[in-house]
Amino acid sequence: MGVALPRYAGMSPYDQIPFRWSVHIQRKPGAELEHYEFLADDSNDPRPEFVKALCRVMGKNGSVLAYSSGFESGRLADLASINSAL
């Protein structure tokens, strides 16, 4: 989501605010997919919990496939760059 008026501290107009993710994990070839998701409510800045929840699910090893890898990589880079401000 990108809004003209910054909603949270440290934002600029039209900054992207990631608020939802959906992940399917296959632990071994041929194994059933495990589904995880995150959807922020509208009461607080979703970025800190977005990152924490995604890191809990993803772990440190494995391959990542993305529908729009350029866009999604950009949003993750944005989150990493503001991590100290959150």
Distance bins in CASP14 RR format, pairs under 12 A and 6 or more apart:
PFRMAT RR
TARGET T0000
AUTHOR 0000-0000-0000
RMODE 2
METHOD distances of the structure
MODEL  1
1 7 0 0 0 0 1 0 0 0 0 0 0
1 8 0 0 0 0 0 1 0 0 0 0 0
1 11 0 0 0 0 0 1 0 0 0 0 0
1 14 0 0 0 0 0 1 0 0 0 0 0
1 15 0 0 0 0 1 0 0 0 0 0 0
1 16 1 0 0 1 0 0 0 0 0 0 0
1 17 1 0 1 0 0 0 0 0 0 0 0
1 18 0 0 0 0 1 0 0 0 0 0 0
1 19 1 0 1 0 0 0 0 0 0 0 0
1 20 0 0 0 0 1 0 0 0 0 0 0
1 40 0 0 0 0 1 0 0 0 0 0 0
1 42 0 0 0 0 0 1 0 0 0 0 0
1 46 0 0 0 0 1 0 0 0 0 0 0
1 47 0 0 0 0 0 1 0 0 0 0 0
1 50 0 0 0 0 0 1 0 0 0 0 0
1 75 0 0 0 0 0 1 0 0 0 0 0
2 8 0 0 0 0 0 1 0 0 0 0 0
2 11 0 0 0 0 1 0 0 0 0 0 0
2 12 0 0 0 0 0 1 0 0 0 0 0
2 13 0 0 0 0 1 0 0 0 0 0 0
2 14 1 0 1 0 0 0 0 0 0 0 0
2 15 1 0 0 1 0 0 0 0 0 0 0
2 16 1 0 1 0 0 0 0 0 0 0 0
2 17 1 0 1 0 0 0 0 0 0 0 0
2 18 0 0 0 0 0 1 0 0 0 0 0
2 19 0 0 0 0 1 0 0 0 0 0 0
2 75 0 0 0 0 0 1 0 0 0 0 0
2 78 0 0 0 0 0 1 0 0 0 0 0
3 11 0 0 0 0 1 0 0 0 0 0 0
3 12 0 0 0 0 0 1 0 0 0 0 0
3 13 1 0 0 1 0 0 0 0 0 0 0
3 14 1 0 0 1 0 0 0 0 0 0 0
3 15 0 0 0 0 1 0 0 0 0 0 0
3 16 0 0 0 0 1 0 0 0 0 0 0
3 17 1 0 0 1 0 0 0 0 0 0 0
3 19 0 0 0 0 0 1 0 0 0 0 0
3 42 0 0 0 0 0 1 0 0 0 0 0
4 11 0 0 0 0 0 1 0 0 0 0 0
4 12 0 0 0 0 0 1 0 0 0 0 0
4 13 1 0 1 0 0 0 0 0 0 0 0
4 14 1 0 0 1 0 0 0 0 0 0 0
4 15 0 0 0 0 0 1 0 0 0 0 0
5 11 0 0 0 0 1 0 0 0 0 0 0
5 12 0 0 0 0 0 1 0 0 0 0 0
5 13 1 0 0 1 0 0 0 0 0 0 0
5 14 0 0 0 0 1 0 0 0 0 0 0
5 15 0 0 0 0 0 1 0 0 0 0 0
5 17 0 0 0 0 0 1 0 0 0 0 0
6 12 1 0 0 1 0 0 0 0 0 0 0
6 13 1 0 0 1 0 0 0 0 0 0 0
6 14 0 0 0 0 1 0 0 0 0 0 0
6 15 1 0 0 1 0 0 0 0 0 0 0
6 16 0 0 0 0 0 1 0 0 0 0 0
6 17 0 0 0 0 1 0 0 0 0 0 0
6 45 0 0 0 0 0 1 0 0 0 0 0
7 13 0 0 0 0 0 1 0 0 0 0 0
7 14 0 0 0 0 0 1 0 0 0 0 0
7 15 0 0 0 0 1 0 0 0 0 0 0
7 16 0 0 0 0 0 1 0 0 0 0 0
7 17 1 0 0 1 0 0 0 0 0 0 0
7 19 0 0 0 0 0 1 0 0 0 0 0
7 40 0 0 0 0 0 1 0 0 0 0 0
7 42 0 0 0 0 1 0 0 0 0 0 0
7 43 0 0 0 0 0 1 0 0 0 0 0
7 44 0 0 0 0 0 1 0 0 0 0 0
7 45 1 0 0 1 0 0 0 0 0 0 0
7 46 0 0 0 0 1 0 0 0 0 0 0
7 47 0 0 0 0 0 1 0 0 0 0 0
8 15 0 0 0 0 1 0 0 0 0 0 0
8 17 1 0 0 1 0 0 0 0 0 0 0
8 19 0 0 0 0 0 1 0 0 0 0 0
8 40 0 0 0 0 0 1 0 0 0 0 0
8 42 0 0 0 0 0 1 0 0 0 0 0
8 43 0 0 0 0 0 1 0 0 0 0 0
8 44 0 0 0 0 1 0 0 0 0 0 0
8 45 1 0 1 0 0 0 0 0 0 0 0
8 46 0 0 0 0 1 0 0 0 0 0 0
8 47 1 0 0 1 0 0 0 0 0 0 0
8 48 0 0 0 0 1 0 0 0 0 0 0
8 82 0 0 0 0 1 0 0 0 0 0 0
8 85 0 0 0 0 1 0 0 0 0 0 0
8 86 0 0 0 0 1 0 0 0 0 0 0
9 15 0 0 0 0 0 1 0 0 0 0 0
9 44 0 0 0 0 0 1 0 0 0 0 0
9 45 1 0 0 1 0 0 0 0 0 0 0
9 47 0 0 0 0 0 1 0 0 0 0 0
9 48 0 0 0 0 0 1 0 0 0 0 0
9 82 0 0 0 0 1 0 0 0 0 0 0
9 85 1 0 0 1 0 0 0 0 0 0 0
9 86 0 0 0 0 1 0 0 0 0 0 0
10 17 0 0 0 0 0 1 0 0 0 0 0
10 45 0 0 0 0 1 0 0 0 0 0 0
10 47 0 0 0 0 0 1 0 0 0 0 0
10 78 0 0 0 0 0 1 0 0 0 0 0
10 81 0 0 0 0 0 1 0 0 0 0 0
10 82 1 0 0 1 0 0 0 0 0 0 0
10 84 0 0 0 0 0 1 0 0 0 0 0
10 85 1 0 1 0 0 0 0 0 0 0 0
10 86 0 0 0 0 1 0 0 0 0 0 0
11 17 1 0 0 1 0 0 0 0 0 0 0
11 45 0 0 0 0 1 0 0 0 0 0 0
11 46 0 0 0 0 0 1 0 0 0 0 0
11 47 0 0 0 0 1 0 0 0 0 0 0
11 78 0 0 0 0 0 1 0 0 0 0 0
11 82 0 0 0 0 1 0 0 0 0 0 0
11 85 0 0 0 0 1 0 0 0 0 0 0
11 86 0 0 0 0 0 1 0 0 0 0 0
12 78 0 0 0 0 0 1 0 0 0 0 0
12 82 0 0 0 0 0 1 0 0 0 0 0
15 45 0 0 0 0 0 1 0 0 0 0 0
15 47 0 0 0 0 0 1 0 0 0 0 0
15 74 0 0 0 0 0 1 0 0 0 0 0
15 75 0 0 0 0 0 1 0 0 0 0 0
15 78 1 0 0 1 0 0 0 0 0 0 0
15 79 0 0 0 0 0 1 0 0 0 0 0
15 81 0 0 0 0 0 1 0 0 0 0 0
15 82 0 0 0 0 1 0 0 0 0 0 0
15 85 0 0 0 0 0 1 0 0 0 0 0
16 46 0 0 0 0 0 1 0 0 0 0 0
16 47 0 0 0 0 0 1 0 0 0 0 0
16 50 0 0 0 0 0 1 0 0 0 0 0
16 71 0 0 0 0 1 0 0 0 0 0 0
16 72 0 0 0 0 0 1 0 0 0 0 0
16 74 0 0 0 0 1 0 0 0 0 0 0
16 75 1 0 1 0 0 0 0 0 0 0 0
16 76 0 0 0 0 0 1 0 0 0 0 0
16 77 0 0 0 0 0 1 0 0 0 0 0
16 78 1 0 0 1 0 0 0 0 0 0 0
16 79 0 0 0 0 1 0 0 0 0 0 0
16 82 0 0 0 0 0 1 0 0 0 0 0
17 40 0 0 0 0 1 0 0 0 0 0 0
17 42 0 0 0 0 0 1 0 0 0 0 0
17 44 0 0 0 0 0 1 0 0 0 0 0
17 45 0 0 0 0 1 0 0 0 0 0 0
17 46 1 0 0 1 0 0 0 0 0 0 0
17 47 1 0 0 1 0 0 0 0 0 0 0
17 48 0 0 0 0 0 1 0 0 0 0 0
17 50 0 0 0 0 1 0 0 0 0 0 0
17 75 0 0 0 0 1 0 0 0 0 0 0
17 78 0 0 0 0 1 0 0 0 0 0 0
17 79 0 0 0 0 0 1 0 0 0 0 0
17 82 0 0 0 0 0 1 0 0 0 0 0
18 38 0 0 0 0 1 0 0 0 0 0 0
18 39 0 0 0 0 0 1 0 0 0 0 0
18 40 0 0 0 0 1 0 0 0 0 0 0
18 45 0 0 0 0 0 1 0 0 0 0 0
18 46 1 0 0 1 0 0 0 0 0 0 0
18 47 1 0 0 1 0 0 0 0 0 0 0
18 48 0 0 0 0 0 1 0 0 0 0 0
18 49 0 0 0 0 0 1 0 0 0 0 0
18 50 1 0 1 0 0 0 0 0 0 0 0
18 51 0 0 0 0 1 0 0 0 0 0 0
18 53 0 0 0 0 0 1 0 0 0 0 0
18 54 0 0 0 0 1 0 0 0 0 0 0
18 71 0 0 0 0 0 1 0 0 0 0 0
18 72 0 0 0 0 1 0 0 0 0 0 0
18 73 0 0 0 0 0 1 0 0 0 0 0
18 74 0 0 0 0 1 0 0 0 0 0 0
18 75 1 0 1 0 0 0 0 0 0 0 0
18 76 0 0 0 0 1 0 0 0 0 0 0
18 77 0 0 0 0 0 1 0 0 0 0 0
18 78 0 0 0 0 1 0 0 0 0 0 0
18 79 1 0 0 1 0 0 0 0 0 0 0
18 80 0 0 0 0 0 1 0 0 0 0 0
18 82 0 0 0 0 0 1 0 0 0 0 0
19 37 0 0 0 0 0 1 0 0 0 0 0
19 38 0 0 0 0 1 0 0 0 0 0 0
19 39 1 0 0 1 0 0 0 0 0 0 0
19 40 1 0 1 0 0 0 0 0 0 0 0
19 41 0 0 0 0 1 0 0 0 0 0 0
19 42 0 0 0 0 1 0 0 0 0 0 0
19 43 0 0 0 0 0 1 0 0 0 0 0
19 44 0 0 0 0 0 1 0 0 0 0 0
19 45 0 0 0 0 1 0 0 0 0 0 0
19 46 1 0 1 0 0 0 0 0 0 0 0
19 47 0 0 0 0 1 0 0 0 0 0 0
19 48 0 0 0 0 0 1 0 0 0 0 0
19 49 0 0 0 0 1 0 0 0 0 0 0
19 50 1 0 0 1 0 0 0 0 0 0 0
19 51 0 0 0 0 0 1 0 0 0 0 0
19 53 0 0 0 0 0 1 0 0 0 0 0
19 54 0 0 0 0 0 1 0 0 0 0 0
19 75 0 0 0 0 0 1 0 0 0 0 0
19 79 0 0 0 0 0 1 0 0 0 0 0
20 36 0 0 0 0 0 1 0 0 0 0 0
20 37 1 0 0 1 0 0 0 0 0 0 0
20 38 1 0 0 1 0 0 0 0 0 0 0
20 39 1 0 1 0 0 0 0 0 0 0 0
20 40 1 0 0 1 0 0 0 0 0 0 0
20 41 0 0 0 0 0 1 0 0 0 0 0
20 46 0 0 0 0 1 0 0 0 0 0 0
20 49 0 0 0 0 0 1 0 0 0 0 0
20 50 0 0 0 0 1 0 0 0 0 0 0
20 53 0 0 0 0 0 1 0 0 0 0 0
20 54 0 0 0 0 0 1 0 0 0 0 0
20 72 0 0 0 0 0 1 0 0 0 0 0
20 75 0 0 0 0 0 1 0 0 0 0 0
21 35 0 0 0 0 0 1 0 0 0 0 0
21 36 0 0 0 0 1 0 0 0 0 0 0
21 37 1 0 0 1 0 0 0 0 0 0 0
21 38 1 0 1 0 0 0 0 0 0 0 0
21 39 0 0 0 0 1 0 0 0 0 0 0
21 40 0 0 0 0 1 0 0 0 0 0 0
21 46 0 0 0 0 0 1 0 0 0 0 0
21 47 0 0 0 0 0 1 0 0 0 0 0
21 49 0 0 0 0 0 1 0 0 0 0 0
21 50 1 0 0 1 0 0 0 0 0 0 0
21 51 0 0 0 0 0 1 0 0 0 0 0
21 52 0 0 0 0 0 1 0 0 0 0 0
21 53 1 0 0 1 0 0 0 0 0 0 0
21 54 1 0 1 0 0 0 0 0 0 0 0
21 55 0 0 0 0 0 1 0 0 0 0 0
21 56 0 0 0 0 0 1 0 0 0 0 0
21 57 0 0 0 0 1 0 0 0 0 0 0
21 58 0 0 0 0 1 0 0 0 0 0 0
21 64 0 0 0 0 0 1 0 0 0 0 0
21 66 0 0 0 0 0 1 0 0 0 0 0
21 67 0 0 0 0 0 1 0 0 0 0 0
21 72 0 0 0 0 1 0 0 0 0 0 0
21 75 0 0 0 0 1 0 0 0 0 0 0
21 76 0 0 0 0 0 1 0 0 0 0 0
21 79 0 0 0 0 0 1 0 0 0 0 0
22 33 0 0 0 0 0 1 0 0 0 0 0
22 34 0 0 0 0 0 1 0 0 0 0 0
22 35 1 0 0 1 0 0 0 0 0 0 0
22 36 1 0 0 1 0 0 0 0 0 0 0
22 37 1 0 1 0 0 0 0 0 0 0 0
22 38 1 0 0 1 0 0 0 0 0 0 0
22 39 0 0 0 0 1 0 0 0 0 0 0
22 53 0 0 0 0 0 1 0 0 0 0 0
22 54 0 0 0 0 0 1 0 0 0 0 0
22 57 0 0 0 0 0 1 0 0 0 0 0
22 66 0 0 0 0 0 1 0 0 0 0 0
22 67 0 0 0 0 1 0 0 0 0 0 0
22 72 0 0 0 0 0 1 0 0 0 0 0
23 33 0 0 0 0 1 0 0 0 0 0 0
23 34 0 0 0 0 1 0 0 0 0 0 0
23 35 1 0 0 1 0 0 0 0 0 0 0
23 36 1 0 1 0 0 0 0 0 0 0 0
23 37 1 0 0 1 0 0 0 0 0 0 0
23 38 0 0 0 0 1 0 0 0 0 0 0
23 53 0 0 0 0 1 0 0 0 0 0 0
23 54 1 0 0 1 0 0 0 0 0 0 0
23 55 0 0 0 0 0 1 0 0 0 0 0
23 56 0 0 0 0 0 1 0 0 0 0 0
23 57 1 0 1 0 0 0 0 0 0 0 0
23 58 1 0 0 1 0 0 0 0 0 0 0
23 59 0 0 0 0 0 1 0 0 0 0 0
23 62 0 0 0 0 0 1 0 0 0 0 0
23 64 0 0 0 0 1 0 0 0 0 0 0
23 65 0 0 0 0 0 1 0 0 0 0 0
23 66 0 0 0 0 0 1 0 0 0 0 0
23 67 0 0 0 0 0 1 0 0 0 0 0
23 72 0 0 0 0 0 1 0 0 0 0 0
24 31 0 0 0 0 0 1 0 0 0 0 0
24 32 0 0 0 0 1 0 0 0 0 0 0
24 33 1 0 1 0 0 0 0 0 0 0 0
24 34 1 0 0 1 0 0 0 0 0 0 0
24 35 1 0 1 0 0 0 0 0 0 0 0
24 36 1 0 0 1 0 0 0 0 0 0 0
24 37 0 0 0 0 1 0 0 0 0 0 0
24 57 0 0 0 0 0 1 0 0 0 0 0
24 58 0 0 0 0 0 1 0 0 0 0 0
24 64 0 0 0 0 0 1 0 0 0 0 0
24 65 0 0 0 0 1 0 0 0 0 0 0
24 66 0 0 0 0 0 1 0 0 0 0 0
24 67 0 0 0 0 0 1 0 0 0 0 0
25 31 0 0 0 0 1 0 0 0 0 0 0
25 32 0 0 0 0 1 0 0 0 0 0 0
25 33 1 0 0 1 0 0 0 0 0 0 0
25 34 1 0 1 0 0 0 0 0 0 0 0
25 35 0 0 0 0 1 0 0 0 0 0 0
25 36 1 0 0 1 0 0 0 0 0 0 0
25 37 0 0 0 0 0 1 0 0 0 0 0
25 54 0 0 0 0 0 1 0 0 0 0 0
25 56 0 0 0 0 0 1 0 0 0 0 0
25 57 1 0 0 1 0 0 0 0 0 0 0
25 58 0 0 0 0 1 0 0 0 0 0 0
25 59 0 0 0 0 1 0 0 0 0 0 0
25 61 0 0 0 0 0 1 0 0 0 0 0
25 62 0 0 0 0 1 0 0 0 0 0 0
25 63 0 0 0 0 0 1 0 0 0 0 0
25 64 0 0 0 0 0 1 0 0 0 0 0
25 65 0 0 0 0 0 1 0 0 0 0 0
26 32 1 0 0 1 0 0 0 0 0 0 0
26 33 1 0 1 0 0 0 0 0 0 0 0
26 34 1 0 0 1 0 0 0 0 0 0 0
26 35 0 0 0 0 0 1 0 0 0 0 0
26 62 0 0 0 0 1 0 0 0 0 0 0
26 63 0 0 0 0 1 0 0 0 0 0 0
26 64 0 0 0 0 0 1 0 0 0 0 0
26 65 0 0 0 0 0 1 0 0 0 0 0
27 33 0 0 0 0 1 0 0 0 0 0 0
27 34 1 0 0 1 0 0 0 0 0 0 0
27 59 0 0 0 0 0 1 0 0 0 0 0
27 61 0 0 0 0 0 1 0 0 0 0 0
27 62 0 0 0 0 1 0 0 0 0 0 0
28 34 0 0 0 0 0 1 0 0 0 0 0
28 62 0 0 0 0 0 1 0 0 0 0 0
29 63 0 0 0 0 0 1 0 0 0 0 0
33 65 0 0 0 0 0 1 0 0 0 0 0
34 57 0 0 0 0 1 0 0 0 0 0 0
34 58 0 0 0 0 0 1 0 0 0 0 0
35 57 0 0 0 0 0 1 0 0 0 0 0
36 53 0 0 0 0 1 0 0 0 0 0 0
36 54 0 0 0 0 1 0 0 0 0 0 0
36 55 0 0 0 0 0 1 0 0 0 0 0
36 56 0 0 0 0 1 0 0 0 0 0 0
36 57 1 0 1 0 0 0 0 0 0 0 0
36 58 0 0 0 0 1 0 0 0 0 0 0
36 59 0 0 0 0 0 1 0 0 0 0 0
37 50 0 0 0 0 0 1 0 0 0 0 0
37 53 0 0 0 0 1 0 0 0 0 0 0
37 54 0 0 0 0 0 1 0 0 0 0 0
37 57 0 0 0 0 1 0 0 0 0 0 0
38 46 0 0 0 0 1 0 0 0 0 0 0
38 47 0 0 0 0 0 1 0 0 0 0 0
38 48 0 0 0 0 0 1 0 0 0 0 0
38 49 1 0 0 1 0 0 0 0 0 0 0
38 50 1 0 0 1 0 0 0 0 0 0 0
38 51 0 0 0 0 1 0 0 0 0 0 0
38 52 0 0 0 0 1 0 0 0 0 0 0
38 53 1 0 1 0 0 0 0 0 0 0 0
38 54 1 0 0 1 0 0 0 0 0 0 0
38 55 0 0 0 0 0 1 0 0 0 0 0
38 56 0 0 0 0 1 0 0 0 0 0 0
38 57 0 0 0 0 1 0 0 0 0 0 0
38 58 0 0 0 0 0 1 0 0 0 0 0
39 46 0 0 0 0 1 0 0 0 0 0 0
39 49 0 0 0 0 0 1 0 0 0 0 0
39 50 0 0 0 0 1 0 0 0 0 0 0
39 53 0 0 0 0 0 1 0 0 0 0 0
40 46 1 1 0 0 0 0 0 0 0 0 0
40 47 0 0 0 0 1 0 0 0 0 0 0
40 48 0 0 0 0 0 1 0 0 0 0 0
40 49 1 0 0 1 0 0 0 0 0 0 0
40 50 1 0 0 1 0 0 0 0 0 0 0
40 51 0 0 0 0 0 1 0 0 0 0 0
40 52 0 0 0 0 0 1 0 0 0 0 0
40 53 0 0 0 0 1 0 0 0 0 0 0
40 54 0 0 0 0 0 1 0 0 0 0 0
41 49 0 0 0 0 1 0 0 0 0 0 0
41 50 0 0 0 0 0 1 0 0 0 0 0
43 49 0 0 0 0 0 1 0 0 0 0 0
44 50 0 0 0 0 0 1 0 0 0 0 0
44 86 0 0 0 0 0 1 0 0 0 0 0
45 51 0 0 0 0 0 1 0 0 0 0 0
45 79 0 0 0 0 0 1 0 0 0 0 0
45 82 0 0 0 0 0 1 0 0 0 0 0
45 85 0 0 0 0 0 1 0 0 0 0 0
45 86 1 0 0 1 0 0 0 0 0 0 0
46 52 0 0 0 0 0 1 0 0 0 0 0
46 53 0 0 0 0 1 0 0 0 0 0 0
46 54 0 0 0 0 0 1 0 0 0 0 0
46 75 0 0 0 0 0 1 0 0 0 0 0
46 79 0 0 0 0 0 1 0 0 0 0 0
46 86 0 0 0 0 0 1 0 0 0 0 0
47 53 0 0 0 0 0 1 0 0 0 0 0
47 54 0 0 0 0 0 1 0 0 0 0 0
47 75 0 0 0 0 1 0 0 0 0 0 0
47 76 0 0 0 0 0 1 0 0 0 0 0
47 78 0 0 0 0 1 0 0 0 0 0 0
47 79 1 0 0 1 0 0 0 0 0 0 0
47 80 0 0 0 0 0 1 0 0 0 0 0
47 81 0 0 0 0 0 1 0 0 0 0 0
47 82 1 0 0 1 0 0 0 0 0 0 0
47 83 0 0 0 0 1 0 0 0 0 0 0
47 85 0 0 0 0 1 0 0 0 0 0 0
47 86 1 0 1 0 0 0 0 0 0 0 0
48 54 0 0 0 0 0 1 0 0 0 0 0
48 55 0 0 0 0 0 1 0 0 0 0 0
48 79 0 0 0 0 1 0 0 0 0 0 0
48 82 0 0 0 0 1 0 0 0 0 0 0
48 83 0 0 0 0 1 0 0 0 0 0 0
48 84 0 0 0 0 0 1 0 0 0 0 0
48 85 0 0 0 0 0 1 0 0 0 0 0
48 86 1 0 1 0 0 0 0 0 0 0 0
49 55 0 0 0 0 0 1 0 0 0 0 0
49 56 0 0 0 0 0 1 0 0 0 0 0
49 79 0 0 0 0 0 1 0 0 0 0 0
49 86 0 0 0 0 1 0 0 0 0 0 0
50 56 0 0 0 0 0 1 0 0 0 0 0
50 57 0 0 0 0 0 1 0 0 0 0 0
50 75 0 0 0 0 1 0 0 0 0 0 0
50 76 0 0 0 0 0 1 0 0 0 0 0
50 78 0 0 0 0 0 1 0 0 0 0 0
50 79 1 0 0 1 0 0 0 0 0 0 0
50 82 0 0 0 0 0 1 0 0 0 0 0
50 83 0 0 0 0 0 1 0 0 0 0 0
50 86 0 0 0 0 1 0 0 0 0 0 0
51 57 0 0 0 0 0 1 0 0 0 0 0
51 58 0 0 0 0 0 1 0 0 0 0 0
51 75 0 0 0 0 0 1 0 0 0 0 0
51 76 0 0 0 0 1 0 0 0 0 0 0
51 78 0 0 0 0 0 1 0 0 0 0 0
51 79 1 0 1 0 0 0 0 0 0 0 0
51 80 0 0 0 0 1 0 0 0 0 0 0
51 81 0 0 0 0 0 1 0 0 0 0 0
51 82 0 0 0 0 1 0 0 0 0 0 0
51 83 1 0 0 1 0 0 0 0 0 0 0
51 86 1 0 0 1 0 0 0 0 0 0 0
52 58 0 0 0 0 0 1 0 0 0 0 0
52 79 0 0 0 0 0 1 0 0 0 0 0
52 83 0 0 0 0 0 1 0 0 0 0 0
52 86 0 0 0 0 1 0 0 0 0 0 0
53 59 0 0 0 0 0 1 0 0 0 0 0
54 64 0 0 0 0 0 1 0 0 0 0 0
54 72 0 0 0 0 0 1 0 0 0 0 0
54 75 0 0 0 0 0 1 0 0 0 0 0
54 76 0 0 0 0 1 0 0 0 0 0 0
54 79 0 0 0 0 1 0 0 0 0 0 0
54 80 0 0 0 0 0 1 0 0 0 0 0
55 76 0 0 0 0 0 1 0 0 0 0 0
55 79 0 0 0 0 0 1 0 0 0 0 0
55 80 0 0 0 0 0 1 0 0 0 0 0
55 83 0 0 0 0 0 1 0 0 0 0 0
57 64 0 0 0 0 0 1 0 0 0 0 0
58 64 1 0 0 1 0 0 0 0 0 0 0
58 76 0 0 0 0 0 1 0 0 0 0 0
63 69 0 0 0 0 0 1 0 0 0 0 0
64 70 0 0 0 0 0 1 0 0 0 0 0
64 72 0 0 0 0 1 0 0 0 0 0 0
64 73 0 0 0 0 1 0 0 0 0 0 0
64 76 0 0 0 0 1 0 0 0 0 0 0
65 72 0 0 0 0 0 1 0 0 0 0 0
66 72 1 0 1 0 0 0 0 0 0 0 0
66 73 1 0 0 1 0 0 0 0 0 0 0
66 74 0 0 0 0 0 1 0 0 0 0 0
66 75 0 0 0 0 0 1 0 0 0 0 0
66 76 0 0 0 0 1 0 0 0 0 0 0
67 73 0 0 0 0 0 1 0 0 0 0 0
68 74 0 0 0 0 1 0 0 0 0 0 0
68 75 0 0 0 0 1 0 0 0 0 0 0
68 76 0 0 0 0 0 1 0 0 0 0 0
69 75 0 0 0 0 0 1 0 0 0 0 0
69 76 0 0 0 0 0 1 0 0 0 0 0
69 77 0 0 0 0 0 1 0 0 0 0 0
70 76 0 0 0 0 1 0 0 0 0 0 0
70 77 0 0 0 0 1 0 0 0 0 0 0
70 78 0 0 0 0 0 1 0 0 0 0 0
71 77 0 0 0 0 0 1 0 0 0 0 0
71 78 0 0 0 0 0 1 0 0 0 0 0
72 78 0 0 0 0 0 1 0 0 0 0 0
72 79 0 0 0 0 0 1 0 0 0 0 0
73 79 0 0 0 0 0 1 0 0 0 0 0
73 80 0 0 0 0 0 1 0 0 0 0 0
74 80 0 0 0 0 1 0 0 0 0 0 0
74 81 0 0 0 0 1 0 0 0 0 0 0
75 81 0 0 0 0 0 1 0 0 0 0 0
75 82 0 0 0 0 0 1 0 0 0 0 0
76 82 0 0 0 0 0 1 0 0 0 0 0
76 83 0 0 0 0 0 1 0 0 0 0 0
77 83 0 0 0 0 0 1 0 0 0 0 0
78 85 0 0 0 0 0 1 0 0 0 0 0
78 86 0 0 0 0 0 1 0 0 0 0 0
79 85 0 0 0 0 0 1 0 0 0 0 0
79 86 0 0 0 0 1 0 0 0 0 0 0
80 86 0 0 0 0 0 1 0 0 0 0 0
END
